[in-house]
């Protein structure tokens, strides 16, 4: 009796994980770059990354007995033909990962089930921590060390078999499991992601300046979107997928599509128009965001993003809609600031 790597991977697949690899707990060289990245100011307003820097440098700061990290990947790419780069500028661009249900809850349930299986199979007690994105762990580093994929020039983990439309999660544990070989970098000389980024947020291969990243500006950023970046926001209402959409590893992996109901676009997020979203009441938007990863930004910040996107839309009906919609969040100073900018842009 005991947990074997082969049985663990088989059970992970049965629970809905598309990728599973095991990495040793060690002082991997890539882990040390994180502090340098913080020192450069690239974390923008994400102060929690500074507070958890010590723990992120070594998972043994989280679990002293840790010996291995079980890294898991879940494909979330729904079968939709449109991309944010070629869509109608009056259509709201929403990052693919947020189209369906909140991945934190869905994957955490699957992780808990996998950990329960591990405990029932191990035949001995062991310590473990399971995380979905929110834990103090450099999950991309461990995904590469576990053979899931390499960290691409766009900073996403790219699986040679499935591309980069994958959620990462992990179980840090004290079990001495058989580990996998690290994944090898296969970006080669390609620089499409760096060239396609509308704000130049990818300042070097594998180095992201969050201050300029549209995903940061429209999700994590709690304040104003800098005026110099608003035009580059385009029609992005939540997040950005451009660096993944241009990646050859995604373009050439048409089969890396999930039929999982959890990741299919929910009603109201399947290529909605910007005006359609803006004209919803606050209560309607709250219902739409409930159970979605988009709840992280909330209605107020979504309104901010929509105002900027409508300002970039060249839609003659947008200015009147922006000024005439009288919901409580529309009167919030943060939203009003961006509405004023958008109306001014639309009316020249």
N, C-alpha and C positions, 0 to 999 in steps of 0.2 A: 504494500500500500504506500502511496506517496504521489505527489504531483510530478509528472514528467512534462517536459516541454512540448512533446508531441501531443499528449492528451490535452494540455492547456490550450494549445492552438486550435485543436479540434472543438473544444468546448466554446472557445471565443467565437469561432465561426458559427456555431449553432445558435449563439445568442445574438447574432446580427453584426458582429464585427467583421470587416472585410480584410483587415491586416492585423497581424500579431507577431511581435518579435520581442526578444529578451536581451537587455543590455546589462553589463556588469556595473555595479556602483564603483566609480573610480574618479580620479581627478582628470577628467577628459579635458584636453586643451581648449576646446571650443567653449567650455563653461567659463573660462577666464575672460573672454571678450565682453561679457555682459557688463562688468564694472566699467570697462573702458567706454562702452556705449552709453552708460549712464553719465559718466564724467563729461562726455561730449554734449550733454543736454538733449540727447535724442529721445528721451522718454517724455518730453513735453510736460504736460500737466499731470501725468500719471505718477503721483507722489508715492503711491503704494509700492511701486517697483523699487524705489529707494529704500523704503522701510523694510522690505523683505529681501534685500540684496544678499545678506549673509546666508539666509536659508536657500536662496536660489543658487548660490555658488556651490552648494554641496547638499544633496538630499539627506545626508546623515545629520544635518542640522535639524531636519524635520523628523527623521526616524533614525536614531543612533545605531540601531541594529541592522539597518538596510544593507542588503548584499546584491540584490538584483532589482531591475525596473522592468515590469511587463508593459511594453508600449503597444497601444492599439490604435488602429485607424478605421474610420467609418466613412464611406463615400456618401456625400450628400448631393451630388450633382443630379438634379431632376431633368427629365427629358423635355427641354424647352429650346426652341431654335434661336431665340433672340439673345443678343449680348448687349451690354451697356454701351459699347462703342458704335454700333450701327443702328441703335433703336431711335425711334422718333424722339426729338428733344422735348416733346411735350408729354412723353411717357416717363413715369417715375422709375429711376434706376435704383433697385434695391439689391443689395448683395445676396447672392444665391443662398448663403448659409442661413439667411433670415427669412426665406420664403415660407418655411413650414413651422413646425413646432420648435420650442426652445430646446436646443441640443443639450444644454446642461442637464435638464430634467430627464430627457429620454435616455441619454447615454449613461447618466449616473445610475439609473435603474438597472441597466444592463451590466454596468461595472459591479454593482452590488451583488447581482446574481452570479457573476463570474467569481467574485471573491468568496461568496458563500460556498460555491462548488469547490474552490481551492481549499477552504477550511474543512469541508466534509471529506475531502480526498487525501489531504496531507498526512493524516494519521498522527500528527504532532501539532502542538500549538505554535503559532508564528505571529509576528507583528506585521501590520500592513497599513498603508494609507492609499486611498483611491481618489483620484482627482480628474475632473473634466474642465480643463482650461483655467480654473480659478485657483489652483494650488500653487504654492511657492516652489515651483520646479520648472526648470528649463526643458520643457517637454520636447521641443524640436531637436535639441541636442541628443536626448535619449532615444528619440525616434530614429535618428541617423545611426546612433551606436547600436540600436537593435535591428538594423537592417530594413526598417520600414521604408525609408527613402532618404535622399540627401537634402540638405538645406540649400535651396536654389538661390540664384542671384536676386530673386524677388523676396527672399527670406521665408518663403513657404516650403514646407516639406513636400518633395516631389517623389512619388512612387514610380519606378520604371514601368510598372504594370498598370497602374490605375491613374496616374497623373496626380494633380495636387488638390482636387476638390475633396479633401478629406478632413474630418474632425479628428483631433488627437486626444487621447486620454491615456491614463497610466495607473498602474498599481505598483507602488514602492513596497517591497517586502523583504523580510529577513530570510527567505528561503534561498538555498543555494541551487538555483536552477541552471540548466545548460543554456549558455548564451549564444547569440547569433553574431555573425560577422557584420561589421559596420557597412552601411551602404556607401558606394563610391559616387563622387560628384560626376554627373553626366551632363552638366550645362554646356561644357565645351566653350567655344568662342561666342556663343549666342548672347546677344545683349538686347533682345526685343523688349523685355520687361522694363529695363532701364530707359530705353528710348521712348516707350509708350506712356510712361507715368506723366500725367498732365501737369504735375507740380514739381517734378524733379525730386520727389521724396526719396528715391533710391539713389543715394549720393555716391554709392560705390557698390560693386557686386556683393550682395549679402548684407548690406548696411542700409537700414531704413531710418530716416529722420522723421519721427512721428509728428513734429511740428508742421510738416508740409503734407502729411499723408491724408488723403480724403477720408479714409476710414476713421482715422483719429478725429479729424475735424468735424465729422458728421455724427460720431457716436460717443467717443470718450470725452471729447471737449465739452465742458459744461458752460462755456462762455460764448462770446461772439466769434464768428468765423472771420478771420482777418480779411479786410477789404481786398487786399492784394491777391487773395486766394479765391474770392467768391466767383469770379468768372470761370476759373478752372473747375469749380464744383460742377459746372454743367447742369445736367438734370439728375444728379445723384441725390436721392432723398435719404439714403441710409447706406453707408459703406461704399466700397468700391471693389470691383473685380478685374479691372483692366489688366493688371500685371499677370493675372492668371489666364485671362481670356486670350492673350497674345502668345502664351507659352506653347511651344511646339509639342510638349509632352501632354498637354491637354487637347490640342487640336488633332493630334494623331491617335487619341485614345477614345474613339467614339463609343466603345462598349463600357467605359467607366461611368455608367449611368445607374442611379439607384431607383428602384421601384418601391422603396420603403414608403409607406403612407405618411410617416412622420416628416419626410422632407419634401413632400409635394406642396406646391404653392397653395396657401389657403385662400379662400374667397376674399377678394379685396386686395390681394398682393400678387395676383397673376397679371403682370403687365398693366397696372393701373395708370390712369392719366394723372398728371400732377394736379390739375384742377379738381378732379374727382376726389382725390385725397384731401386737398385743401378745404373743399366745401363741406366735408363731413363735420358733424358736431364733435365737441371734445369727448362726449360720452361714446359716440360711435367709434372714434379713434381708439379709445380705451378698450372697447370690446374687441376691436381688430387686433390690438397689440397683446391682449391677454393670452398667456401661454406661448408667446412668441419671444424670440431673442431680441426683437425690436423694443420690447418693454424696457430694456436697459436705458435707452435714450429718453423714453417717455414722450408724452404728447407735446410738451413745451418745446423740446429740442427738435422733434419731428417737424413741428410748425416752422421753427427757425430754418431748417433745411429746405422745406418746401418753398418758403418765401424766396430763398436764394435761387433755387432751381426754377421757379416761375419767373424770376427776374431774368434768367438766362434763356427763357423759352421762346421769346419773340411772339408769344401768343397775345393777340390784341385784346382778348377777353380777360387776361390775367390781372391787369392793373385794377380794374373795377372789382374783380373778385377779391383781390387782396385787401382793398380798402373797405369793401362792403361786408365782409364776413365778421360778425360780431359775437365771437365766442370768448369765454374768459381768458383762454391762453392767447388769443389774438391781441388782448390788451396788456399782456405781459411786456415790460420794457425790453427784454431781450428779443422777443418776437417783433415788437413794433420797430425796433432798430433795423432789422433785416427786411421788414415789409417796406419801410421808407426807402431803403436802398433799392429794392427790387422795383418799386413803382417809379422811382427816378430813372432807373435804367430802361424800363419799358417805355417811358414817355420821353426819353431823350433829354 
